[in-house]
Amino acid sequence: MPTSVLIGAGLCDSVGLIADGRFSGGTHGTVVGQVAAEDSTRGAITSIKGTDLIMIDANARLLQLNVADEELARCREVWQTTHSIETIGVSASLLVDTAAPIDISFAAKGLIVPAVYRVQVKKTGSIWRKRPKARAQIIRRVCKALEVEYGRPRLGNPTKPLDDLIFILISNRTSPQLAEQTYQRLRKKFPKWENILESPPSKLREVLKPAGLSRKKSHQIRSLLGKVRRDFGKCNLDVLARWQDEEIHEYLTALAGVSDKVAKCVMLYTLSSDVLPVDVHVYRVSKRLGWTARNRAAHAHEELEALISPSRRFAFHVDCIAHGRSVCRSKPDCYRCHIRKDCEYFKTAR
């Protein structure tokens, strides 16, 4: 896409591009791609006229056509699509919610990608059976209530990628308090991560023992530190901040002990990525709300990311953890829950 032409003309900050195509990692400015998918399903873009106003709110990640619903409905009735979603190559795998405004999210270097054009996922939660407007209201109401109650706690996670990765590995199958204590002992014993590689494995296992699974965690930590040092010349992952999300995820999940959830946690907490890790608490809260019906947390990532907008994912993740620890436990205290009116579990358990 010729965004370089706009940059050369000094128009990058005031002119955007809309096109039926994809944008490379070198794209800059406000851009919207793959519009044929929405055209094929009579989306809002099919109703745009030359005098219509389009609101672009970069902070809210919103691209909205300001046309009355009645006018949009009339235009959709007479519109004849010029594309077929099944015959336009990569767009055949894209999903468009044509009843909702186009919600856009940011990738690196100023690239804007329409969040509604997602790889299609199976919608298992009962919330998907609601109309888009009602569904959006429920999500907004629940997310707001959780954030009012818990704020946006970091839950003790470090701010640097490698620090956070090791902290999360230590946290596996242990209490938050014990994980924090073990991590602090580890940093005191090994001020630099390179010190772990220069010491006998038994020294690391000794520090990790109170948190459990010390042999397994020791192997994972030493293995990933060795690879990081070989790849970057030192035990540091700050360079990932300059990478694309897909590249970060691919690299992290290639490290010992790093699952999809662990990788997304590091990306969310330390690299400002708009991903949604689904741990046991996020899964429990989401399933009881009726937002997913999948049998395992590891299988719910894509469905919940398709449901929750990028700007809400960090708060939703940390607030679900706080809520799951204090109220929505294995045996929930439903009458203390401030989102129970929107909870399918509460409605059926009464």
C-alpha positions in Angstrom: 0.0 0.0 0.0 1.4 3.4 -1.0 1.5 5.1 2.5 5.0 6.3 1.6 3.4 8.6 -0.9 1.3 10.2 1.8 4.3 10.5 4.1 6.3 12.2 1.3 3.5 14.7 0.8 3.2 15.4 4.5 -0.3 14.0 4.6 0.2 11.0 6.9 -1.4 12.6 9.9 -4.5 13.9 8.1 -5.3 11.3 5.4 -6.2 7.7 5.8 -6.4 4.8 3.3 -9.2 2.3 2.9 -8.6 -0.6 0.5 -9.3 -4.2 -0.3 -5.9 -5.6 0.6 -3.5 -6.1 3.4 -0.8 -3.8 4.7 2.9 -4.7 5.3 4.8 -4.2 8.5 6.3 -1.0 7.0 2.9 0.7 6.7 2.4 4.0 8.7 -0.7 6.1 9.4 -4.4 5.3 9.5 -5.2 2.4 7.3 -8.1 0.0 6.9 -7.8 -3.2 4.9 -9.8 -6.2 3.7 -13.0 -4.2 3.1 -14.3 -6.8 0.6 -15.2 -9.0 3.5 -17.6 -6.4 4.8 -18.9 -5.5 1.4 -19.8 -9.2 0.8 -22.0 -9.2 4.0 -23.7 -5.8 3.5 -21.7 -4.2 6.3 -21.7 -0.5 7.2 -19.0 0.3 4.6 -21.5 -0.5 1.8 -23.6 2.4 2.8 -21.0 5.2 2.7 -21.8 8.2 0.5 -19.6 11.2 -0.3 -21.1 13.5 2.3 -21.3 11.0 5.2 -19.2 11.6 8.3 -16.8 8.9 9.6 -15.5 9.3 13.2 -12.0 7.9 13.8 -11.0 7.8 17.5 -7.5 6.4 17.7 -7.4 6.3 21.5 -10.7 4.3 21.7 -9.7 2.2 18.6 -13.0 3.1 16.9 -13.9 3.7 13.3 -17.6 4.6 13.1 -19.9 5.6 10.3 -22.2 8.3 11.6 -25.3 7.4 9.7 -28.8 6.7 11.2 -29.7 3.1 11.7 -32.8 3.6 9.5 -30.7 4.8 6.6 -28.2 2.0 7.0 -31.1 -0.5 6.9 -32.5 1.0 3.8 -29.1 1.0 2.0 -28.6 -2.7 2.9 -31.9 -3.6 1.4 -31.0 -2.3 -2.0 -27.3 -3.1 -2.0 -26.0 -5.8 -4.3 -22.5 -7.0 -3.4 -19.7 -7.1 -5.9 -17.7 -9.7 -4.0 -18.1 -13.2 -2.7 -16.6 -13.9 0.6 -15.8 -17.4 -0.5 -13.8 -16.4 -3.6 -11.5 -13.5 -2.5 -8.5 -15.5 -1.3 -7.4 -14.9 2.3 -10.6 -13.1 3.0 -12.5 -16.4 2.7 -11.3 -17.1 6.3 -12.4 -13.8 7.7 -15.4 -13.1 9.9 -17.3 -9.8 9.9 -20.0 -8.7 12.5 -21.9 -6.4 10.2 -24.3 -5.2 12.9 -21.5 -3.7 15.0 -19.4 -0.6 14.3 -16.0 -1.3 12.9 -13.7 -1.6 15.9 -10.0 -1.3 15.0 -6.9 -2.1 16.9 -3.2 -1.1 16.6 -0.2 -3.1 15.6 3.4 -1.9 15.5 4.6 1.2 13.6 1.2 2.9 13.6 -0.5 0.1 11.6 -4.3 -0.1 12.2 -6.0 -3.5 11.5 -9.7 -4.0 11.7 -10.4 -6.1 14.8 -13.7 -7.3 13.4 -11.9 -9.1 10.6 -10.8 -12.1 12.7 -10.0 -15.6 11.8 -13.3 -17.4 12.4 -13.6 -19.2 15.7 -16.4 -21.4 17.0 -18.7 -19.4 19.2 -19.6 -21.6 22.1 -20.8 -19.1 24.7 -24.5 -18.3 25.2 -23.7 -14.6 24.9 -23.2 -15.0 21.2 -26.9 -15.8 20.8 -27.8 -12.3 21.9 -28.1 -9.5 19.4 -24.8 -7.6 18.8 -26.0 -4.4 20.5 -27.2 -6.3 23.6 -24.0 -8.4 23.7 -21.9 -5.2 23.5 -23.9 -3.7 26.4 -23.4 -6.7 28.6 -19.6 -6.8 27.9 -19.2 -3.1 28.6 -21.3 -3.3 31.8 -19.3 -6.3 33.2 -15.9 -4.9 32.3 -16.8 -1.6 33.8 -18.1 -3.1 37.0 -15.0 -5.3 37.4 -12.7 -2.3 36.8 -14.6 -0.2 39.3 -14.2 -2.9 41.9 -10.6 -3.9 41.3 -9.0 -1.2 39.2 -6.1 -2.4 37.0 -3.7 -4.3 39.4 -0.5 -5.6 38.1 -0.7 -8.5 40.5 3.0 -8.4 41.3 4.2 -9.0 37.8 7.6 -7.5 36.9 7.8 -4.9 34.1 10.6 -6.4 32.0 9.8 -9.3 29.6 12.5 -11.8 30.9 11.8 -11.0 34.5 8.1 -11.5 34.0 8.6 -14.7 32.1 10.6 -16.3 34.9 8.2 -14.9 37.5 5.3 -16.6 35.7 7.1 -19.9 35.4 7.7 -19.8 39.1 4.0 -19.1 39.7 2.9 -22.3 38.1 1.0 -24.5 40.5 1.8 -22.4 43.6 0.1 -19.6 45.6 0.6 -15.9 44.6 2.3 -15.2 47.9 4.7 -18.1 47.7 5.5 -17.3 44.1 6.3 -13.7 45.0 8.5 -14.8 47.9 10.4 -17.3 45.8 11.0 -14.8 43.0 12.4 -12.3 45.5 14.8 -15.0 46.9 15.8 -15.9 43.4 16.7 -12.3 42.5 18.7 -11.9 45.8 20.6 -15.2 45.1 21.2 -14.4 41.4 21.3 -10.6 40.9 21.9 -11.2 37.2 20.2 -13.9 35.2 23.6 -14.9 33.7 24.5 -16.0 37.3 22.1 -18.9 37.0 23.9 -20.3 34.0 27.2 -19.9 35.8 26.1 -21.8 38.9 25.4 -25.5 39.4 21.7 -26.5 38.7 21.4 -27.6 42.3 21.7 -24.0 43.5 18.7 -23.0 41.4 16.6 -26.0 42.5 17.3 -25.1 46.2 15.9 -21.6 45.8 12.9 -22.9 43.8 12.0 -25.8 46.1 9.5 -24.0 48.4 7.3 -23.2 45.3 7.2 -26.8 44.2 8.2 -28.5 41.0 11.8 -27.3 41.5 13.4 -29.8 39.2 11.0 -29.0 36.3 11.1 -25.3 36.8 14.9 -25.3 37.1 15.3 -27.1 33.8 12.9 -24.7 32.1 14.6 -21.6 33.4 18.1 -22.7 32.6 17.1 -23.9 29.2 15.3 -20.7 28.2 18.1 -18.5 29.6 20.6 -20.4 27.6 18.7 -19.9 24.4 18.1 -16.2 25.1 21.8 -15.6 25.7 22.7 -17.5 22.5 20.2 -15.6 20.5 20.9 -12.1 21.8 24.3 -12.3 23.4 22.9 -11.6 26.9 20.0 -12.6 29.2 17.6 -9.9 28.1 14.4 -9.8 26.1 13.8 -6.0 25.9 14.5 -6.2 22.2 11.0 -7.9 21.8 9.4 -4.4 22.3 10.4 -3.6 18.7 8.9 -6.8 17.2 5.5 -7.5 15.8 3.1 -9.4 18.1 3.2 -12.5 15.9 7.0 -12.6 16.0 7.0 -12.1 19.8 4.5 -14.9 20.3 6.3 -17.3 18.0 9.7 -16.7 19.7 8.3 -17.0 23.3 6.4 -20.2 22.6 9.6 -21.8 21.3 11.2 -21.4 24.7 11.2 -24.2 27.2 8.0 -24.3 29.4 6.3 -21.3 27.6 2.7 -22.1 26.6 0.4 -19.8 24.7 -1.0 -18.5 27.9 2.5 -17.7 29.4 3.6 -16.0 26.2 0.5 -13.8 26.1 0.9 -12.9 29.8 4.4 -11.6 29.1 3.1 -9.8 26.0 0.2 -8.2 28.0 2.1 -7.2 31.2 5.4 -6.0 29.7 5.1 -5.4 25.9 1.8 -3.5 25.7 0.3 -6.1 23.4 -3.5 -6.2 23.1 -3.8 -9.9 23.8 -6.0 -11.8 26.3 -4.3 -14.6 28.3 -6.8 -17.0 29.7 -5.8 -18.5 33.0 -7.9 -20.6 35.4 -9.5 -17.5 36.9 -10.3 -15.8 33.6 -11.7 -19.0 32.3 -13.9 -19.7 35.3 -15.3 -16.2 35.4 -15.9 -16.2 31.6 -17.5 -19.6 31.5 -19.9 -18.7 34.4 -20.8 -15.5 32.6 -21.7 -17.5 29.6 -19.0 -16.0 27.4 -17.5 -19.4 26.5 -18.5 -23.0 26.9 -15.2 -24.6 26.1 -13.9 -27.4 28.3 -10.4 -26.0 28.9 -8.9 -22.6 29.5 -6.3 -23.2 26.8 -9.0 -23.6 24.2 -10.8 -20.3 25.1 -8.2 -17.7 24.0 -9.4 -17.0 20.5 -13.1 -17.0 21.4 -12.7 -14.5 24.3 -10.3 -12.3 22.2 -13.0 -12.2 19.5 -15.5 -11.1 22.1 -13.6 -8.5 24.1 -12.1 -5.4 22.4 -8.4 -4.8 22.6 -8.7 -1.8 24.8 -10.5 -3.8 27.5 -8.3 -6.9 27.6 -5.7 -5.9 30.2 -8.3 -4.7 32.7 -10.5 -7.7 32.1 -7.6 -10.2 32.5 -6.3 -8.8 35.8 -9.8 -8.1 37.2 -10.9 -11.6 36.5 -7.9 -12.9 38.4 -8.7 -10.6 41.3 -12.4 -11.6 41.2 -11.6 -15.3 40.8 -9.4 -15.2 43.9 -11.7 -13.3 46.1 -15.3 -14.1 45.0 -15.7 -16.3 42.0 -13.7 -19.2 43.5 -14.3 -22.9 42.9 -17.2 -22.5 45.3 -18.4 -19.0 44.4 -19.8 -16.5 46.8 -22.5 -15.3 44.4 -24.2 -12.9 46.7 -21.0 -10.9 47.1 -20.6 -10.7 43.3 -21.3 -7.3 41.7 -21.7 -8.8 38.2 -24.1 -11.5 39.1 -27.0 -9.9 37.2 -25.2 -10.7 34.0 -24.0 -14.1 35.1 -25.6 -17.2 33.5 -24.3 -19.4 36.4 -26.0 -17.3 39.0 -29.3 -17.2 37.0 -29.4 -21.0 36.8 -28.1 -21.8 40.2 -30.6 -19.8 42.2 
